Structure formats: C-alpha cells, structure tokens
Amino acid sequence: MHTHTCRLAYLDWLRVLAILGVFLFTAARPFTPGIPGPLPDRIDYMLNSSCIPLLFFISGAVSLHMALKRNKTKMVLLWIRRLLIPLITGMLLLLPPLIYLEQTQTGNQKSFWQFYPTAVRMALRPENWHHLWVIFCLAIYMVLMIPLLNWTRTVAARKAQQRLLVLAAGRRVYALLLPIAGLFAASIVLQLPGYATSFLYWWMLLLTGFCCMLQPQLMDSLERNRRCSLLLLLIAIITIIILRHFDPQGWLQIMLEPLHAGLWVFVLTGYGKKYLDLEHPLRPYANLFAYPFYMLQQPLIMLISGYVMQWEYPMVMEYIFVVLSTYLIAIVVFNLLIKPFVLTRFFFGIKPGTPPVVTGKVVKVPMPPSEFFY
C-alpha cells in the first residue's frame, strides 16, 4: 500500500504566494499618500482583485479538508485556535502600535503605555482593524459554514457532488462566477452598504472554493482551462482600462469587479495546480510561517516606513529596504519568539510542535482511503 497524504501542496503554495502578494502591496501603501494621481487607488484595487480573493477561495477549499478530518467539537476548537485567539492577539498586541502611530501624527503627546487602554478600545472598531479584517471575516464565515460542513457527511452531499460534475466539462466551470457577479450586481442595485456588499462578495468567493474542492474535477477543469482563463483575464483588464476613459463614474468597472477578481483566482489556481502541486522541504516551514507573517507584516511595515520615509533616497530604494527589513525581522521574530514556544504558537494560531520520537526505525502509516473525497 502506498503512503500518501490528503494535503494538497499547491493550496499551501498558493496561500503563501497570496500572503506574499498582500505583503508587497501593503509595503507600497505608506509611500503613496503624497503621490498625485490614482496610484494609491490602483494599489488597493489590485490587492482586492487578486490576492485577497485568492485567500478567501483557498480558505473555502481548505475548510472541506478540515471538515472531513474532524467532528463538530474539534472544528469548534480549531476555529478558536486558528481564528479567534489570533484575532484577540492582534487586537491586544498588534493593532495598538498602529493606532498609536496614527494618533501621534495627529498631535497625541501621551506615551504608548499611557495611550494603550485607549488604543485597545479603538482596536475594537471596524475602521481600525487594518489587515485583521480578513481574519475577522473568516471567523464569521467559519461559524456560518458549520451547518454546511456537517452536511458534507450526508447522502445529499454525495448527490450534490455528482451534480457539480456537470460544471467540470468543457468550459462550464466559468458558470461558477455567475452567482458571484449576480449577487454583487444585486447588492449595488439595492444600494446595500459597502461593508454588506463586501461581506457577501468575499463569502461567495469562499463558497466557490468550497464547491471546487467538494467536486475535485472542478479543480482539474481550472487547471485544464488555465490558458483560457488567462486570455479572459487579459480581456477583462483591457476592458477596465478602456472604461476608465469612457465611464468616469466607474459604474461599469464596479460591475466587472467580481468577474475580474474571479478570473484572477481561476488563473492563479489553474497554474498553481499545474506547476506547484509538488513537495519541497521548504513547504512545511513556509506554510507554518505564512499565518504569523500575515499578522506581523503590517505593524512592522508601518514602524519601519515611519523612519525610512524621513530619508532622502529614491522611493524605490526605500520601498526595497522596507520590504527586505520587514521580511527579515518577521523571520527573526518567528524563529526566536513564536515557533519555539507553545504559548506564542497558540497566540498566533499555529499548532503546537510535535517532538520527534526516536524508535530506531521508520514506520510508515498509510492514510485511510476516503470514498467520499477521492
């Protein structure tokens, strides 16, 4: 019997690349307020059209793996460890320095520890969540997913899995983008608040990832149609550029946003499944480092860029310095303060390390087959 694992390597690599993309876009943000023109808006647009949608899509796909390996009690405990505790850690430890820096720029004369209680209260407001809004949304989504994850063990789920097989043929997989576009358009027409539209939009992307993993042949279809997805994405990008000149209000661009983001997800997933579905000694470490790095990167960027922006060097050089120094400091903090200790691993949402067991021989334990998933 061959030893194998049900973990999909390309999903881990895609998550790492998505968080890396978020980091690179976030590092550029401190340098844009003084730049005339639409550059800051374009940076945010690219971030919300590629990296963030991919994170939600992957989260939906991974949620099915978690549900198949755990019962309801273990799922709740995983939700607490992976989402709730890191969210609390971010609000008590990571957001107060960001809020303090913002307040010092508006004339605050208090020291950090004098201002800390106020910063914690301000961190509870959604407008001050910064990068932690993704973790907050995922925490809510996973609670809403509990009935759906329990449903995956029923006979009805097997029937739904077979029905989804219809979308795997040819290029029918693009029909998965229609509910996202329809819901987005309906929320715009009904003039729902922006936060409600965004919440439903990210929720639909997460459900799309769940459906693609429920029927794995949909993932195969994304891989098979990756070139077509890339062509459609280029057409969408060119269309959006043209519309900027003929649609100054931006309504048509807004309506194209879900299709544009969905095509980014399909392109990255298709090419990732083709070329990143491989094991590498670095993958376990990168997968372990990605989540704490996402939590640390924005506070480090703001702290470092506050000093770097006072220098008189070309902006490109300052940006490169911020990127490299943030990345290196995050690695040092992770390896010295987070990874070695059970308590800090718990606070940053990564599972406790398993000590090696020396037995003098290698024992291979085969994974039990899953008739439902494979």
N, C-alpha and C positions, 0 to 999 in steps of 0.2 A: 504494500500500500504506500502511495506517495504522500509525503508530508507536505501540507500546504497551509496557507492562511487565507482567511476570508477578507483580510485587509487589502484594499486596493491602493497600490503605491501611487498611482497617478493622481488620486484625490489628495493625498498628502502633499505631493509636489505642487499641485495647483493651489492648495491653500497657502503653502509657503510663498509661492510667486505672487498670489493676490495680496498677502500681507506686505511683501516687499514693495509691490506697486503702491499700496496705501502709504507706506513709509516714504517713498521717493516723492510722491505728490505732496504729502504733508510737509516734508522738508522744504519744498519750494514755496509754501504759503507765506512764511514770515517775510520773504523778500518781495512780495507783490503789492503790499498796500501803497507804496509810494510810486508804483509804476503806472503811468497813464495808459488808458485803453482797456480792452476787455480781457487781458491776460488772467487776472485772478478768477474771473467767472469761468474761463475756459479750463483752468486747472481743476476747479471744483466739478465742472461738467464731465471732464474725462475721468476723474476719480469716481463719480457717481454713475458713470456709464459703463465702466469696465471692472474695476477691482471690487467695489462694494457689491454689485450684483453677483459676481462670481463667488464671493464669500457666502452670501445667502444661499445660492444654488448648491454649493458644496455642503453647507450645513444641513439643508434638506435631504441631500443624498446620504450623508453620514448618519442622520437620525434613524434611517431604516436599519442600518447595521447595528446601532445601539439597541433598537427595539427587539431585534431578533436574538440578541445575546443576553437580554436582561428581562426580568419581570418588572411589574409596576413599582414595587418598592425600591429595587435597585435603580430604576430610571429616575425616581424622585431624588435618591441620594446622589446620583450622577448630576442631576440638574443643580442641586445645592453646591456640589463640589466644583463643577465646571463653569457655572454661570453666576449663581447668587453670591458665593463667597468672593470671587474676583471682582464682582460689581461693588460689593461693600468695601473691599480693599482699595479699589480705585477711588471711591468717593471719600474715603478717610485718609488715604495716603498719597494718591497721585493727583487728584484734582485740586486740593488746596494750594499747592505751589503754583499751579497755573492761574488760579483765581487771584492769588496774592500778587503775581507779576502784573496781571491786568489792572489790579487796583492801584499798584504803585505808580503806574503810568497816568492814573487819573488824580494823583495827589495824596494817596494814602501814606501817612507818616508812621504808622504802627509797625512794630517788628512782626516777624512771621508768627511767632508763638502768641503774641497778643491778638493777632488777627485770625488765628487758626479756628476758634469756635465760630466766628462769622463766616469763614471760608467753608466750613463743613455745612453750615446751614445753606449757603449759596450753592453748594455742590448738589443739593437735593433738587434744585430747579432744573428742568429740562434744558433751558437755554445755556446752562453752564456744564453740560455733560461732555462736550468736546467729542473725543473719539470713543468714549464709553457708551454712546447711544447705540452702537451696534450690539454690544453685549446686553444692554437693557432690552432691546427689541428681541434678540434671540431668547432671552429669559422668558419673555411673554409668549413668544411663538412656541417654545417647547412645552409650556403649560397647555396651550391650545392644541398641541399635537398629541397629547396623551391619549385622548379617545381614538385618534387616528392610528397611533402606534399600537394600541391594543387591538384595533380592528385588523391589523396585518396578520394576526394569527388565526383569523376566521376563514371559513369557506368562501365567504363573499369576497375576501381579498384575493383569493386564488382566481375567482371568476373575473374580478377587475383586472388582475394581471394579464389574463388572456385577452381581455378586450383591448388593453393598451397595446397589444401586439400588432393591431391594425395600423397604428401610427408608426411602426418601425419600418414599414415597407416603403420603398422609394424615397420620396422627399416629404412624406406626410408628417415627419417629425416637426416641421415648422408650424404645424397647426397648434402646437403647444404654446406658441407665442400669442395666439389669438385671444385666449381668456385674459392674459396679462394686458394686452392692448385694449380690449373691451372694457375691463374694469377701470383702467387708467382713464380712458376717454369718458366713461360714465361719471367718474368722480370729478372730472374737470367740468363736465356739462352741469352736474348737480351743484357745482361750486362748493364742494366739501373743503374744509380747512386743509391747509397744506400738510400739516402733520398727519391728518387722517388719510390723505391720498398717499403719502409716503409709506405709512404703516401698511396699508393694503397692498401697495406696489411691491414692497420687499417681501410681504407674506406670500404673494403669488409666485415670486421667484423661488422662494423656499419650497413651496408645494410643487413647483415644476421639477426641482431637483429630486424631491421625494418620488415623484412619478417616474422619472427616468431611472431611478435605482430600483423601484418596485418592479419594473419590466426592464431588465438589463439590456435587452436588444435595442432599446431606445438609445442607450449609450453607444452601442455598436453603430447605430444609424448616424449619430453625431460624428463618430469617427469616419464613417464612410462618406458622409456629405460635408466634410470639413472644408474642402476647396470651394464647394458651392456656398457654404456659409461665409467664407472669406470674401467671395465675389459679392454676395448680397450686402455684407458689411461695408465694403468699399463704395457700393452704390448708395447706401444709406448715408455714409459720411459725405460724399459728394453732394447728395441732395440737401443735406443740412447746411452745407457751406453755401450752396446756391440760394437757399431760402433766407439766409441772413440778409441778402440784398433785396429780396422781394417781399419779405414778411417781417417788417421792423417790429411788429408786436410780438412775434415769436410764437404765435399760436400753433402753426403747423409744425414748428420744431418741437414744441411740447408734446404734440400728439404722436410724433415719430419717436420720442424718447424711449418708450418701452420696447419698440422693435429694435432700435439701435442698441440698447443695453442687452436685449435678449440675444441678438446676433453676436455681440462680443462674448457672451457666455458660451454660446454654441461653438464659436471659433476656438476659444481657448480650451474648452473641454474636449472638442474633437481632436485638436492637435496634441493636447496633453495626453489623451488616451492612446494616441498613436505612438508618441515618442517618449513619454515619461512613465509609462507603465513598466518600470524596472526597479529592481532592488539595488541599493547602493549603501555602503557602510555609513554614509553621512545622513541617510534619510531618517533613522530614528532620532538622531540628535536634532536635526533641523525641525522635525515635527514637534519635538519637545520644546524647542526654543521659540517656536513661532508665536504661541499664545502669550507668554510673558513679554516677548519683544513687542507685540502689538500694544500691550498695556503700557510699556515703558517708553515707547518711541516718541510720543507727542510731548510728554513732560521734558524729556531730555532735549528734544529739538528746540522747545521754547527757551529752556535755560541756556543752551549753548548759543543759539542765534541771538539772544539778547546781548551777549558780549561780542559776537562776531560782527554784527551789523554796525558796530562802532568803529570797525577797522576801515581803512581806506584802500581796500583791494578790489579788484574786479568782482562783480557779483557772482560770476560763475565759479571763481576760486573760493569765495566764501561759502557758496552752496556745497561744493565738493567737500570742503572742510567740515561743514555741519553734518553731512551725510556720513562721512568716514568716522568722525569722532563720536557721533551718536551710536553708530553701529558697534564700534569697538567698546565703548563704555557699557552698552547693553550686554555685550558678550561677557565682559568682566563681572558685571553685577549678577548676571545669570549664573555664571560658573562659581562665583565666590559666595554669593548671598542667598540665592534661590535654590539652585539644584542640589547642593549638599545637605539641606536641612528639610526635614519632614514638614515642619510648621510653615516655612516660607513656600514650599511647594504647594501646600494646601491653600495658602492665601492667594497664590497666583494660578490656581486652577489646574495644576498638573498632578498626576497621580504619584503617590509615594514610590520611591525607588525600591526595587526588589533585590535584596542582597544575593550575590551568586552562591549557589550550592555546589560544593566540590564533592563529587562522588567517585572520581577516578574513571568514569566512563561517560559517554554521551548517550542520552536516552531521547529518542525521537517519539513524540506523542502525536499521532495523527489526529487531525481535526475531524469531528463527526460530520458526515455529509448532511446537507440541508436540501431536502427535496423541494422546499418552497422557493428558496432563493436561487439555487443553481439548477 
